[in-house]
Amino acid sequence: MDSAPTIEMIGVGSPIMDIVARVPEPFLANVRGEKGGMVLVDDAEMAGILSHLEVPVSQSTGGSAANATFNAARLGLKTAFMGKLGNDSLAETYMARFRSAGIDVARFKHGNRPNAQCLALVTPDAQRTMRTNLGAALTLSPSEISPRDFQGVKHAHIEGYLVFNQQLCEAVLNSARAAGCSISLDLSSFEVVNGARDWMFRQFGHGIDVVFANEDEIRALYPGKGDDYKALALELACHNVIAAVKMGAEGSWIAKGREAFRNPPVRLTDVIDTNGAGDAWAAGFLFGFLRGRPLAECGEIASTMGSETVRHLGPLIPDAAWPSVKQQIKG
């Protein structure tokens, strides 16, 4: 790169407006797909699910990499985001909220369809089941991506949902590599891994520095190998990546080379919603990673972020909670 980066981290993914609803367990019987996962739906299916809701909903900016970027900006990283917005009021609100958080919005793309939406159905056990209509975000094409999008950027954080379009994800990865960025990939969903396992292994070790996975995702990456998450993290680390394996309430394993670090669980009694917790965890980890903190400390910061997120409805930590979060992180 020609000069020192001015942006510490760019998130790359779908700028989705999140709709969050608390529903009883039986509601999911009428929703296609497995509980706890993410399934893409069209306009009609989304409208059908929404029409059956008998509870109020809340809205916030969402999308896996977008949530991580928003949280990273609140922690103090200089951030940007790239994804394709729609042509409606949701898109206008989305960009305005990112701009107000101090995020560089100049790299957004703009489409001619309504903005993407994601419905997060939160059951009483605090698990979220997501159904997503990608709208304009789905129209982002490889031809719109170039190394110019990553100029002046130190690190690119890419959400795994882009892997549903492997040509698009390859264009993002290749452009970020050409611009000299370090790269992290969040596997995002076990459905993503199941559909692209071989492709992922071809990408690991070729300019990807950090891979984030939760329990379901790492087991999907290594089917039939059990649930020894330390061993699975070390196996992933053999691909010349830092493996960050999130286990929710049971803590995490972070592996690099032949070393693995355990971050103990943060025990909570007031869990409300797990939506966005993994994205906040990634933001905390990347904040530490990009500021040169030891890996074990990166995991501690990540745990602080994830555990705070689950105490609130929606994917983002509310303003009132941030002073406490920053005091815990100290930096």
N, C-alpha and C positions, 0 to 999 in steps of 0.2 A: 504494500500500500504506500501511497505517496506521502502521507503524513500520519501523525498520531491520531487514533480514533477519537471522534468527538461524541459518539454514541457508544455507551458501554454494552448495551444489549438491545437487539431488535427481536420482537416476537413475530412469528409467521404462522398464520392460521386463519380460521374463519371468524370474522367479527359478528358474533351471534348475540342477539338480544335474548337474555334468559327470562323465561316465565317460570316462576316457582309456585307450586301448589302442594299443600299437605293433603294427602288422601288416605283413606283407610285401606288396609291390605286387600280386601276383596275388589277394589277398583281395578287393580292390575289384571284381573281375570279377563277383562275386556280390552286389554292393550296388547297388541301383537309384539312378540319378542320376549326375551328373558328378563326377569327382574334383575336390576342392578347394572344392566348394560346400556349401550347406546345403539339405537336403530334409526336409520334415515327414513323419513316419511315424506310423502308429497303433500301438496296443499290440501287435498280432500281428506287424507287421513289425519292430518294435524287438526283440521276443522272439526272432524268427528270426535276426536278425543276431547278437545276444548269444549265442545257442546255438552258433554256429559259431566263436566266439572260442576260441583255444587258448592264450591268453596271459593273464597276470594283468592286472587293471585297477586304476586308482586313481580316487578320487572327490574332487571339490572343488566348492565353490560356483561356479556359472557363470551364463551369460547375458551378452550383450554389454554392456548398460548396467550390469548388476550388477558385472561385472568392473571396469568403469571406475570405478564408485562405490567399490568396495572399495579399489582402488589409490589413488584420490584421497584416501580417508580415511587411508590409510597415509602419504601425503605430508603430511597435516596439514590438509586441508580439512574443514570441518564439513559432514557429508553426511547425507542421508536416502535412502531407496529406497521406491519404490512399484511393486508388482506383486502377483500373486495366488499365494499359497502353497497347497499341498494340505493333506490331512488325515492325513498319515502321518508316520513317523519321519524321512523325508528332509526334510520341511518343518520339523520341529522342529529338526533339526540345522542346516538352512540359516539359520533365524532366529537361533539361538544363536551361530553363527559371525559373523553380521553384527553382532549386539549386542556381542560380545566385541571387535570391531574399532572400536567407538565410533560405529557408524552408527545413526542414529535409525530404529528399526523400527516406530514407531507408525503409519506410513502404509501398511504392508502390508495387503492384502486377504486374505481366507481363504475357500477353496472347499471343496467336498465330494468332490473327486476326488483321486487320488494326485498327488504333486508332479511337476512337469515334469522330464524328463531329457534330456540331450544326449550322444550317443555320438560322441566325437572319435576317428576312426581315423587314426593318425599313421603315415605310410609312411616308409621309410628316407631319402627326400629332405627330411624334416622338414615336409612339407605335411600339413595336416589336412583330412579329409573328414568333415563333420558330418551326422548324422542325428538329428532331434529329435522327441521325443514331448512335446507341450506340456501334456498332462494338465490340472491345475487352472488353469494359466496361461491356457489357451485359453478359459476361461469368464469371464474379465474382460470386462465389458460397458461400453458408453459410459455407461449410467445410473449406474454406480458411481463415475464420475469427476466432480469438481467443482472450482471454484477453491479451495475449502477445502483440498484436498489439497496446494495449492501456497502456502498462506499462510506468510509468514515465510521464503520461499525466494528467493534471489537468481537462481539459474540452474537450468534444467531440461535434463538431457541425455537424449535420447530415442533408443532403438535403432530402426533401420530395420525390424527384424522385425515391429514393431507395424503396419507399413504393410500387411501381409497382411490386416489388418482395418482398412480405411481409415476407417470410421466411428469405431472406437475411437481411432485415431491422431488424428483430427480433434478428438475430445472432449478428448484429452490436450493437444493444441496449443492449442485454444481456452481451456481452463481455465488453462493456464500463462500464456497471453497476458493473460487477464483478471486474473490475480494479479500481473501486472507483472514476470514473470520474463523474463530473457534466455533464449534457447533454442539448443541445438545438436542436430543430427540426424546420426547416423551411418548411412550408407546400408546398411551391414551385409553385403550380399551382392548379387552381380550378378543373382541370381534375383529379389530384391526389386525392383531397378531395372527389370528387363525387364518386370515385371508392373505397374509403377506409375509409369512415366516421366512421363506427362502430369500425373498427380496431383502428383508431386513439383514439377514446374515451376510448378504453380499455388500451391504452398505457399511456394516460395522468394521472398524479398523481402517476406513478410508476417509479420514477427515472428520469423523464423529468423535467427540471427546467425552461426552457424558450421555448415558442412557438412563432414563427414568422409567421404572416399572413398578406397578403394585403387585399384590400377591397373585391375582388372577392373571395378570399379563405375563409375569415371569414364568408361571406354570404353563401358560399357553405357548410361550417361547420354547420351553423344554418339556413337552408333553411326556407323561409317563415317568418323570424323574422325581416325583414326590414333592414334599413341601419343606425340605431343609433349605430355608431361604439364604442362609450363609453360603451353603454349597452352590446354590443357583447363582448367587451374586458373584462368587468367585469364578464360576464357569463363564458367565457373561464377560467378566473382566479380562478373561483370556483373549478376548477379541480386541485388546488394546483400547478399551474404553474404561471410564470410571462408571461402575454399575451402582446405581442408587435404587435400592429395592425398598419400597414403602410397604409397611405391614399394618397401616392404620393404628388402631389402639395398641398394637403389640410393638410399636417402634419401627426401626428400620435397620437395614444392613447396607453399608457402603463399602465397595470393594475396588481396589486398584492393584493391578498386578497380582501378587500372591497374598496381599494383606486385606483383611476385612475388619471394619469397625462397626460395632453394634451401638446404636442409639437406643436407650431404653424407652419404654412407652411413657407417655404422659397420661396419667390416670385422671379421667374427668367424670363427673357425675351429672353434667348439664349439657350433654350432647343434644343438639337440635337438628342439625342438617349436615351431612357429609359432602354436599355439593360444593365443589371448588377447593376442597381440602388438599387434594393432591397437587393442584395448580399452585396454591399458596406455599405448599411444601417445596415445590420446585423453585419458586421465586426466592424463598429463604436460602435454599442451597446455592442458587446461582449468585445471589448477593454476596454470600461468603466466598464462593469460588472466584468470582471476578474481583473481589477485593483482597485476594491472596490469603484468606484464612485457611488454617489446617482443615483437612477433610472432616475430622471428627467434629470440629466446631461448625463447619458448614451443616452437618447433620443436626446439630443442636439448634441452630437458627431455623432450619427447616421445620423441626418439630414444634418450635414455638409458634411458627406461622400456621402450620396445619392444625394444631390443637386449638388455636384461637378461632380459626375459621369455623370449625364445627359447632362452636357455641352460639352461632348466629344463623338465621335463615338467609339463604342466598349464598352466592359464590365469593362475595367480597367482604373483607373485614370492615365493619362500620367505623365512621370517623371517631366516635367516642372511645373506641377500644385501642386506637393507635398509640396514644401516649404510653400505655402500659406495655404494649408490644415493643416499642422502641426502647423503653427502659430495660426490658429483659435482654434485648439484643445488644444494646450499648454500642451503637455505631452505625 
